[in-house]
Amino acid sequence: MAGIKKSQSLRKITDRETDGTMAPEILIIRLSALGDVVHTLPVAAAIKRYKPEAKITWIVEKLAAPLLQNNPAVDRLIIFPGKSLFKKTPAPSAASEEMVASDAAPLGLVLSESLAPKSAASAQAPPEVSPIKAIVRFWREFKSCKYDIVIDAQGLFKSALLCWLSGAKIRIGFAHTREWADRFLTHPVDVGDYFGPNQHIVDLNLKLIVKLFETIGSNVPATWLSAQFPLPVVPEDVKERVRSWLSLSKTIKESEGNLILIPGTTWNAKIWPLAKWQELGKLLLSNNNYLLIICGGKSDLTINKQLEDDLTSSGKRSVLNLTGRTNLLELIALFEQAQIVIGADSGPVHLATAVAKPKVIGIMGSTPWKRNGPYGKNSHSIALNLDCQPCFQKTCPLHTLACLNDLSAQHVYEEIMDFIER
């Protein structure tokens, strides 16, 4: 019996499907961050569209996990302990994701109560799990399944090692990535310069699916593949709660809709200065009748409060500050009610493009807008396109941050208005 089981686990996926009783087990590895996980969703969507019998397992870190829970494209979710083994609180680089990774209770229907600061005594932190227990639990879940195919969409040593440890005979990922990750693959995908600025990462990820279908002999032309972004199902009570916040906040009789600003992000070289956000907000409020909503993570509370105070100093009450107060489902529901989302290169901005309802504008600094900007025809990136840009660095190597400091609010406003009027 053991020999039979072993031989079955080594069969090619095409052999397993012939009897009509076994579904291929496919593992996707994209551990973090939120925006990167959003950009990988089309991989799962394409598999489910053209091979719906496939069983998809996804390994991800905790912060981005809510995006994959109750997601129609994911059958099984495994949380990779990762950074949580060493840190009790999210790292600063994860700050922009706190707003969508929170497990906190909903804000509530009464806006004045729901936006009141929570006392320290009322905050109930989940019990800590020891690093050893976390590793053991992860390993048991990881090895409880026999995978036929693994897709490494991360391209780092840690993801490649997991890819190899999975035991799958077909291991697909990108060639020429960092840390010799492609040496763990059986089917590396050569996309040219993987880090080049002119191919969007979503389109690169879809090339992994092309390789998958080629490998298993499935007749799915590459031209059929389009990016679809499956999202968690948002319960109706969450949608109603968000609608209530917006209704209780509006003081404009004939509002043009909801406009969301997301100023914060991870790298210093992606953050547009506060003074410019303040100027842009005043231009938007003075020339349009929007309810302006400010969003961000807990680390953005101080800066976003300064933005709110500056925008409301004239007496207008058309600003709603939800910084640090929205979980993932609430944020998705909020984007569904928005006409425009404007922000830096961050996970929440990319989540807004996945919702596909609002027009999304990214204000880009060091990162390449054609590769990492908001994706799709309903999105637009604004950048100065300096000779030194994009540098793809977390801090400005020239110590000038000219790509952001020289980008005027008036220029950004004019580009926004031109884009939304197309």
C-alpha positions in Angstrom: 0.0 0.0 0.0 2.8 2.4 0.8 4.4 1.8 -2.6 1.1 2.5 -4.3 0.6 5.7 -2.5 4.2 6.8 -3.3 3.8 6.0 -7.0 0.5 7.9 -7.2 2.1 11.0 -5.6 4.8 11.0 -8.3 2.5 10.9 -11.2 2.2 13.8 -13.5 -0.9 16.0 -13.1 -2.2 14.9 -16.5 -2.2 11.3 -15.3 -4.0 12.1 -12.1 -6.9 13.6 -14.0 -7.6 10.7 -16.3 -9.9 8.8 -13.9 -11.9 12.0 -13.1 -11.7 11.4 -9.3 -8.6 13.3 -8.3 -8.1 17.1 -8.5 -4.6 18.5 -9.0 -3.1 20.1 -5.8 -1.5 23.4 -6.6 0.5 25.5 -4.1 1.0 29.2 -4.5 3.8 30.9 -2.5 3.5 34.6 -2.2 4.2 35.5 1.4 4.0 39.3 1.5 3.3 42.2 1.2 -0.3 43.2 0.7 0.2 44.8 -2.6 2.3 41.9 -3.9 -0.4 39.4 -2.8 -3.0 41.5 -4.7 -0.8 41.4 -7.8 -0.6 37.6 -7.5 -4.4 37.1 -7.2 -4.7 36.8 -11.0 -2.6 33.6 -10.8 -5.2 31.9 -8.6 -8.0 33.3 -10.7 -6.6 32.0 -13.9 -6.2 28.5 -12.5 -9.7 28.4 -11.2 -11.1 29.7 -14.5 -9.4 27.2 -16.7 -9.0 24.3 -14.3 -11.8 24.7 -11.8 -11.3 21.2 -10.3 -7.8 22.2 -9.1 -7.4 22.6 -5.3 -5.4 25.7 -4.5 -3.4 26.2 -1.3 -1.7 29.5 -0.6 1.1 30.2 1.9 1.1 33.8 3.1 2.2 35.8 6.1 -0.3 37.0 8.7 -0.7 40.6 7.6 -1.9 39.8 4.1 -3.9 36.7 5.1 -7.3 38.4 5.4 -7.2 39.0 1.6 -7.2 35.2 1.0 -9.6 34.1 3.7 -13.1 33.4 2.3 -11.7 34.1 -1.1 -13.4 32.1 -3.9 -10.0 31.4 -5.6 -8.3 29.9 -2.6 -9.3 26.5 -1.2 -6.8 26.3 1.7 -4.7 29.0 3.5 -1.5 28.4 5.4 -0.1 31.2 7.5 3.7 31.4 7.4 5.1 32.6 10.8 7.8 34.6 9.2 8.6 37.9 11.0 6.0 37.2 13.7 8.5 34.7 15.2 10.8 37.6 16.2 8.5 40.6 16.6 5.4 41.0 18.7 4.2 44.1 16.7 4.2 44.8 13.0 7.5 46.0 11.6 7.5 49.7 10.4 7.7 48.5 6.8 4.3 46.9 7.3 2.7 50.0 8.6 0.5 50.7 5.5 -1.0 47.2 5.8 -2.2 47.6 9.4 -5.3 49.2 8.2 -6.4 46.1 6.3 -5.0 43.4 8.5 -6.8 44.3 11.7 -9.0 41.8 13.4 -10.5 44.5 15.6 -14.3 44.8 16.1 -16.2 46.9 13.5 -16.4 50.6 14.0 -20.2 50.6 14.6 -23.2 52.3 13.2 -23.0 55.6 15.2 -20.2 57.5 13.7 -19.4 59.6 16.8 -19.0 56.5 18.9 -17.3 54.4 16.3 -14.6 56.9 15.7 -13.8 57.5 19.4 -10.3 56.4 20.4 -10.2 53.0 22.0 -8.9 52.8 25.5 -5.8 50.7 26.3 -7.9 48.7 28.7 -10.4 47.7 26.1 -7.9 46.4 23.7 -7.8 42.7 23.9 -4.6 41.3 22.3 -4.7 37.8 21.0 -2.7 35.3 23.0 0.9 35.0 22.0 2.1 31.8 20.4 5.6 30.7 21.1 7.9 30.6 18.0 8.4 26.8 18.4 4.7 26.2 18.5 4.2 28.4 15.5 6.8 26.6 13.5 5.5 23.2 14.4 1.9 24.2 13.5 3.0 25.6 10.2 5.1 22.6 9.3 2.2 20.2 10.1 -0.2 22.1 7.9 2.4 22.5 5.1 3.2 18.8 5.0 -0.3 17.6 5.3 -0.9 17.8 1.6 0.8 16.2 -1.4 1.3 19.0 -3.9 1.5 18.3 -7.7 2.6 21.8 -8.7 4.1 24.7 -6.8 4.2 28.3 -8.1 6.8 30.5 -6.4 5.6 34.1 -7.1 8.0 35.6 -4.6 11.4 34.7 -6.0 13.4 34.8 -2.8 15.4 32.2 -0.9 12.7 31.6 1.7 10.0 31.1 -0.8 12.2 29.0 -3.0 13.1 26.8 -0.1 9.5 26.2 0.7 8.9 25.5 -2.9 11.5 22.7 -2.8 10.4 21.4 0.6 6.9 21.0 -0.7 8.0 17.8 -2.5 6.2 18.8 -5.7 7.7 17.5 -8.9 6.7 20.6 -10.9 8.1 23.8 -9.4 7.4 27.0 -11.4 8.8 30.4 -10.8 10.8 33.3 -12.3 14.3 32.9 -13.7 17.1 35.4 -12.7 15.6 36.4 -9.4 17.4 37.2 -6.2 19.2 34.9 -3.7 19.6 32.0 -6.3 15.9 31.3 -5.9 15.5 29.9 -9.4 17.9 27.0 -8.6 15.1 25.4 -6.6 12.8 25.4 -9.7 12.1 22.7 -12.2 10.5 25.1 -14.7 12.0 28.6 -14.4 10.2 31.2 -16.5 12.5 33.7 -18.3 10.7 37.0 -18.7 13.9 39.0 -19.6 14.7 41.5 -16.9 12.4 40.5 -14.1 13.2 43.8 -12.3 13.0 45.9 -15.4 10.7 49.0 -15.2 8.5 48.4 -18.3 6.6 45.2 -17.6 3.9 45.3 -14.9 4.3 42.6 -12.2 0.7 41.5 -12.8 1.5 40.7 -16.4 4.7 38.9 -15.3 2.8 36.8 -12.9 0.4 35.7 -15.7 3.4 34.3 -17.5 3.7 31.8 -14.7 0.3 30.6 -15.6 1.3 30.3 -19.3 4.2 28.1 -18.2 1.8 26.0 -16.0 -0.6 25.3 -18.8 2.3 24.5 -21.2 3.7 22.1 -18.6 0.5 20.1 -18.0 -0.4 20.2 -21.7 -3.6 22.2 -21.2 -4.8 24.0 -24.3 -5.2 27.6 -23.0 -3.7 30.2 -25.3 -1.7 32.9 -23.6 -3.9 35.5 -25.4 -6.9 34.3 -23.3 -5.3 35.2 -20.0 -6.5 38.4 -18.5 -6.0 39.8 -15.0 -8.9 39.1 -12.6 -8.7 39.9 -8.9 -10.9 37.6 -6.8 -11.6 39.2 -3.4 -13.1 38.0 -0.1 -16.9 38.1 0.0 -18.0 41.2 2.0 -21.0 40.5 4.2 -24.0 42.8 3.7 -23.8 44.0 7.3 -20.3 45.3 6.7 -21.4 47.1 3.5 -24.3 48.6 5.5 -22.0 49.8 8.2 -19.7 51.5 5.7 -22.7 53.2 4.0 -23.8 54.5 7.5 -20.4 56.1 8.1 -20.5 57.9 4.8 -24.1 59.0 5.3 -23.5 60.3 8.8 -20.4 62.2 7.6 -21.8 64.0 4.6 -22.7 67.7 5.0 -22.6 68.5 1.3 -26.1 68.6 -0.2 -25.2 67.5 -3.7 -22.0 65.5 -3.2 -20.2 64.3 -6.3 -19.2 61.2 -4.4 -16.4 59.9 -2.1 -12.8 60.6 -2.7 -10.2 58.7 -0.7 -6.6 59.9 0.1 -4.0 57.3 1.3 -0.8 59.3 1.9 1.2 56.8 3.8 3.3 53.9 2.5 6.4 51.9 3.4 9.5 53.4 1.9 10.7 57.0 2.5 11.4 57.3 -1.2 7.7 56.7 -1.9 6.2 59.2 0.5 5.0 62.5 -1.0 5.5 65.4 1.6 2.6 66.2 4.0 2.5 69.8 2.8 1.8 68.7 -0.7 -1.0 66.4 0.4 -2.4 69.3 2.3 -2.3 71.6 -0.7 -3.8 68.8 -3.0 -6.6 68.2 -0.5 -7.5 71.9 -0.5 -7.6 72.0 -4.3 -9.9 69.0 -4.3 -12.2 70.4 -1.7 -12.3 73.9 -3.2 -13.1 72.9 -6.7 -15.2 69.8 -6.2 -18.0 68.6 -4.0 -16.5 65.4 -2.7 -16.6 63.8 0.8 -12.8 63.5 1.3 -11.9 60.4 3.3 -8.4 59.9 4.7 -7.2 56.3 5.3 -3.9 54.8 6.6 -2.4 52.5 9.2 -1.8 53.2 12.9 1.6 54.5 12.2 0.0 57.2 10.0 -2.3 58.6 12.8 -0.2 61.7 13.6 0.5 62.8 10.0 -3.1 62.1 8.8 -4.5 63.9 11.8 -2.4 67.0 10.7 -3.8 66.6 7.2 -7.4 66.4 8.6 -6.9 69.5 10.8 -5.4 71.5 8.0 -8.3 70.6 5.6 -11.0 71.4 8.1 -9.5 74.6 9.4 -11.7 76.6 7.0 -14.8 75.3 8.7 -15.8 72.8 6.1 -16.8 69.4 7.5 -16.4 67.4 4.3 -13.5 65.3 5.7 -13.7 61.9 7.3 -10.6 60.5 8.9 -10.6 56.7 9.1 -6.9 56.3 9.7 -6.1 53.1 11.6 -9.8 52.1 12.0 -10.7 49.9 9.0 -10.2 46.2 8.7 -9.9 44.6 5.3 -13.5 43.9 4.6 -14.5 47.4 5.7 -11.8 48.8 3.4 -13.0 46.8 0.4 -16.6 48.0 1.1 -15.3 51.6 1.4 -13.6 51.3 -2.0 -16.8 50.0 -3.5 -18.5 53.2 -2.4 -15.7 55.5 -3.7 -15.4 57.3 -7.0 -11.7 58.2 -6.7 -8.7 56.8 -4.7 -5.4 58.7 -4.6 -2.4 57.4 -2.8 1.3 56.5 -2.8 2.6 53.1 -4.0 1.0 51.0 -1.2 -1.0 47.8 -0.6 -4.3 49.6 0.0 -4.0 51.5 -3.3 -3.4 48.3 -5.1 -6.4 46.8 -3.3 -8.5 49.6 -4.6 -7.6 48.7 -8.2 -8.6 45.1 -7.4 -12.1 46.3 -6.3 -12.4 47.8 -9.8 -15.0 50.4 -8.8 -13.1 53.7 -8.3 -10.6 55.4 -10.5 -7.2 54.9 -8.8 -4.3 57.4 -9.0 -0.8 56.5 -7.7 1.7 59.2 -6.9 5.0 57.5 -7.7 8.5 58.2 -6.4 11.3 55.7 -6.5 9.3 52.7 -7.7 8.7 52.1 -11.4 5.2 53.1 -12.3 4.9 50.8 -15.3 5.9 47.8 -13.2 4.5 48.6 -9.8 1.9 51.4 -10.3 -1.9 50.9 -10.0 -2.8 48.3 -12.6 -5.5 48.5 -15.3 -7.4 50.9 -17.5 -9.1 52.5 -14.6 -5.8 53.4 -13.0 -3.2 56.1 -13.6 0.3 56.9 -12.3 1.7 60.3 -11.8 5.5 60.7 -11.8 8.0 63.4 -12.8 10.1 60.8 -14.8 13.4 62.3 -13.8 16.7 60.8 -15.1 17.3 59.2 -11.8 13.8 57.8 -11.6 12.8 55.1 -10.9 15.7 54.0 -8.7 13.8 51.3 -6.8 15.5 52.3 -3.6 13.9 52.7 -0.1 15.8 55.9 0.5 17.0 58.4 -2.0 20.6 57.6 -3.1 21.1 61.3 -4.1 19.7 62.5 -0.7 17.4 65.0 -2.6 14.1 63.1 -3.0 13.6 65.3 -6.0 11.2 62.9 -7.6 8.7 63.7 -4.9 9.8 67.1 -3.5 9.7 68.7 -7.0 6.3 67.2 -7.8 3.9 70.0 -7.2 0.4 69.7 -5.9 -1.0 71.8 -8.8 0.6 69.4 -11.3 -0.9 66.4 -9.5 -4.3 68.0 -9.3 -4.4 68.8 -13.0 -3.4 65.3 -13.9 -6.1 63.9 -11.6 -8.8 66.1 -13.1 -7.7 65.2 -16.6 -7.7 61.5 -15.9 -11.1 61.4 -14.2 -12.7 63.5 -17.0 -11.6 61.1 -19.8 
